[in-house]
C-alpha cells in the first residue's frame, strides 16, 4: 500500500466511524464516498488507530458523565 495522507474528509470519516452507530454504507453516503473507500482507509494502521483513539476518548467521556449521576 502507498503512504497514507490525512485529509479533512478522512478525519471526519474516522470520527463518524468511531462515534456513529451507523453502518458503513450510511457513513459512506454521509461523506459522499463509497463503502470501498471507507474499507480501504480502514486498512491503514494509522487510520484504524485514530478511529480507536476517538472511540476510546468518547467512551471515557461518556463513562465520566454517567459517573456524575
N, CA, C and O of each residue as an XYZ file, in Angstrom:
276
protein
N       0.837     -1.195      0.000
C       0.000      0.000      0.000
C       0.879      1.254      0.000
O       1.962      1.280      0.584
N       0.386      2.270     -0.661
C       1.141      3.521     -0.689
C       0.992      4.246      0.640
O       0.300      3.775      1.542
N       1.638      5.378      0.749
C       1.608      6.144      2.000
C       0.227      6.746      2.238
O      -0.417      7.252      1.319
N      -0.203      6.680      3.469
C      -1.492      7.253      3.861
C      -1.304      8.729      4.162
O      -0.361      9.108      4.857
N      -2.193      9.561      3.646
C      -2.147     11.000      3.907
C      -3.499     11.426      4.469
O      -4.547     11.144      3.888
N      -3.454     12.107      5.602
C      -4.678     12.596      6.224
C      -5.256     13.761      5.430
O      -4.520     14.600      4.911
N      -6.570     13.800      5.343
C      -7.306     14.923      4.762
C      -8.454     15.232      5.727
O      -8.775     14.403      6.579
N      -9.070     16.393      5.611
C     -10.230     16.673      6.470
C     -11.329     15.610      6.323
O     -11.980     15.257      7.306
N     -11.535     15.107      5.115
C     -12.551     14.079      4.890
C     -12.207     12.786      5.632
O     -13.090     12.139      6.194
N     -10.949     12.419      5.634
C     -10.529     11.202      6.338
C     -10.670     11.370      7.849
O     -11.056     10.427      8.540
N     -10.362     12.561      8.369
C     -10.564     12.804      9.800
C     -12.052     12.722     10.145
O     -12.419     12.157     11.176
N     -12.895     13.274      9.303
C     -14.339     13.213      9.554
C     -14.819     11.767      9.495
O     -15.646     11.350     10.306
N     -14.303     11.008      8.538
C     -14.671      9.594      8.430
C     -14.260      8.835      9.689
O     -15.032      8.031     10.211
N     -13.062      9.087     10.170
C     -12.587      8.420     11.385
C     -13.499      8.758     12.559
O     -13.858      7.879     13.342
N     -13.872     10.020     12.681
C     -14.750     10.439     13.766
C     -16.112      9.760     13.667
O     -16.632      9.256     14.663
N     -16.686      9.747     12.471
C     -18.001      9.135     12.298
C     -17.956      7.633     12.549
O     -18.861      7.083     13.177
N     -16.925      6.973     12.071
C     -16.810      5.537     12.307
C     -16.683      5.227     13.792
O     -17.162      4.195     14.262
N     -16.043      6.116     14.518
C     -15.827      5.900     15.950
C     -17.039      6.254     16.801
O     -17.213      5.706     17.890
N     -17.874      7.159     16.318
C     -18.918      7.694     17.187
C     -20.345      7.454     16.717
O     -21.272      7.548     17.522
N     -20.546      7.154     15.474
C     -21.905      6.997     14.948
C     -22.315      5.523     14.928
O     -21.587      4.687     14.393
N     -23.468      5.200     15.504
C     -23.946      3.819     15.446
C     -24.634      3.542     14.110
O     -25.807      3.172     14.064
N     -23.895      3.726     13.047
C     -24.427      3.540     11.695
C     -23.601      2.494     10.961
O     -22.487      2.158     11.365
N     -24.159      1.999      9.901
C     -23.458      1.026      9.068
C     -22.540      1.753      8.101
O     -22.710      2.943      7.839
N     -21.551      1.013      7.567
C     -20.587      1.610      6.638
C     -21.274      2.335      5.489
O     -20.879      3.446      5.137
N     -22.299      1.722      4.899
C     -22.922      2.356      3.736
C     -23.584      3.675      4.109
O     -23.647      4.588      3.285
N     -24.084      3.787      5.353
C     -24.698      5.039      5.784
C     -23.646      6.125      5.977
O     -23.855      7.273      5.585
N     -22.523      5.767      6.576
C     -21.443      6.737      6.776
C     -20.843      7.131      5.432
O     -20.548      8.304      5.203
N     -20.662      6.165      4.551
C     -20.136      6.468      3.209
C     -21.045      7.473      2.501
O     -20.568      8.420      1.875
N     -22.354      7.258      2.605
C     -23.311      8.170      1.990
C     -23.224      9.560      2.609
O     -23.290     10.557      1.890
N     -23.075      9.643      3.935
C     -22.943     10.937      4.613
C     -21.722     11.703      4.121
O     -21.739     12.931      4.029
N     -20.652     10.956      3.804
C     -19.387     11.579      3.396
C     -19.268     11.786      1.893
O     -18.397     12.523      1.431
N     -20.150     11.132      1.124
C     -20.060     11.224     -0.327
C     -18.937     10.367     -0.903
O     -18.352     10.704     -1.933
N     -18.640      9.250     -0.225
C     -17.628      8.306     -0.725
C     -18.278      6.927     -0.817
O     -19.422      6.742     -0.402
N     -17.551      5.980     -1.355
C     -18.079      4.623     -1.456
C     -17.706      3.820     -0.209
O     -16.798      4.182      0.538
N     -18.424      2.734     -0.010
C     -18.098      1.815      1.085
C     -16.686      1.273      0.872
O     -15.939      1.086      1.832
N     -16.326      1.025     -0.369
C     -14.979      0.522     -0.682
C     -13.905      1.511     -0.224
O     -12.851      1.106      0.267
N     -14.175      2.800     -0.387
C     -13.217      3.815      0.063
C     -13.029      3.753      1.573
O     -11.900      3.792      2.063
N     -14.133      3.656      2.312
C     -14.020      3.531      3.772
C     -13.238      2.283      4.147
O     -12.369      2.319      5.018
N     -13.553      1.190      3.485
C     -12.851     -0.062      3.769
C     -11.364      0.089      3.471
O     -10.526     -0.371      4.247
N     -11.034      0.728      2.357
C      -9.623      0.943      2.000
C      -8.912      1.763      3.074
O      -7.794      1.433      3.470
N      -9.550      2.819      3.540
C      -8.937      3.647      4.578
C      -8.729      2.845      5.857
O      -7.710      3.011      6.529
N      -9.682      1.977      6.204
C      -9.565      1.175      7.426
C      -8.381      0.219      7.373
O      -7.925     -0.244      8.418
N      -7.880     -0.081      6.201
C      -6.750     -0.996      6.059
C      -5.435     -0.353      6.479
O      -4.448     -1.048      6.721
N      -5.421      0.965      6.564
C      -4.221      1.670      7.025
C      -4.204      1.678      8.548
O      -5.177      2.087      9.181
N      -3.108      1.231      9.129
C      -2.998      1.173     10.590
C      -3.198      2.545     11.219
O      -3.829      2.664     12.269
N      -2.667      3.569     10.586
C      -2.783      4.924     11.130
C      -4.255      5.347     11.230
O      -4.664      5.948     12.223
N      -5.030      5.038     10.218
C      -6.451      5.383     10.216
C      -7.194      4.591     11.289
O      -7.974      5.158     12.054
N      -6.955      3.297     11.342
C      -7.621      2.444     12.335
C      -7.253      2.842     13.756
O      -8.099      2.807     14.649
N      -5.998      3.220     13.971
C      -5.579      3.692     15.297
C      -6.330      4.960     15.688
O      -6.727      5.118     16.842
N      -6.525      5.854     14.735
C      -7.247      7.102     15.018
C      -8.707      6.806     15.361
O      -9.253      7.409     16.286
N      -9.345      5.893     14.637
C     -10.725      5.511     14.947
C     -10.796      4.973     16.372
O     -11.694      5.341     17.130
N      -9.859      4.106     16.740
C      -9.845      3.529     18.089
C      -9.600      4.609     19.140
O     -10.235      4.612     20.195
N      -8.675      5.525     18.847
C      -8.368      6.607     19.786
C      -9.601      7.471     20.042
O      -9.893      7.816     21.187
N     -10.310      7.813     18.994
C     -11.519      8.631     19.132
C     -12.583      7.847     19.894
O     -13.233      8.386     20.791
N     -12.758      6.599     19.543
C     -13.751      5.758     20.202
C     -13.456      5.627     21.697
O     -14.359      5.742     22.526
N     -12.206      5.390     22.029
C     -11.810      5.275     23.438
C     -12.064      6.576     24.196
O     -12.540      6.554     25.331
N     -11.747      7.703     23.572
C     -11.956      9.009     24.207
C     -13.444      9.274     24.412
O     -13.845      9.781     25.459
N     -14.259      8.936     23.426
C     -15.706      9.131     23.545
C     -16.283      8.246     24.643
O     -17.140      8.684     25.410
N     -15.818      7.007     24.721
C     -16.287      6.083     25.753
C     -15.902      6.590     27.136
O     -16.705      6.554     28.069
N     -14.665      7.063     27.259
C     -14.196      7.592     28.544
C     -15.033      8.802     28.965
O     -15.418      8.922     30.128
N     -15.308      9.685     28.023
C     -16.109     10.876     28.333
C     -17.528     10.472     28.730
O     -18.098     11.053     29.654
N     -18.100      9.492     28.050
C     -19.441      9.027     28.377
C     -19.470      8.414     29.773
O     -20.367      8.699     30.567
N     -18.483      7.570     30.066
C     -18.426      6.941     31.387
C     -18.264      7.975     32.494
O     -18.863      7.859     33.563
N     -17.447      8.987     32.221
C     -17.235     10.057     33.204
C     -18.543     10.812     33.448
O     -18.863     11.154     34.586
N     -19.293     11.070     32.379
C     -20.561     11.793     32.535
C     -21.584     10.944     33.278
O     -22.393     11.481     34.035
N     -21.563      9.649     33.078
C     -22.514      8.764     33.757
C     -22.174      8.617     35.240
O     -23.063      8.369     36.056
N     -20.908      8.767     35.592
C     -20.483      8.637     36.980
C     -21.018      9.782     37.846
O     -21.055      9.671     39.071
N     -21.426     10.862     37.218
C     -21.934     12.018     37.957
C     -23.337     11.787     38.483
O     -23.786     12.508     39.374
N     -24.035     10.800     37.955
C     -25.433     10.569     38.353
C     -25.542      9.662     39.520
O     -26.649      9.370     39.974
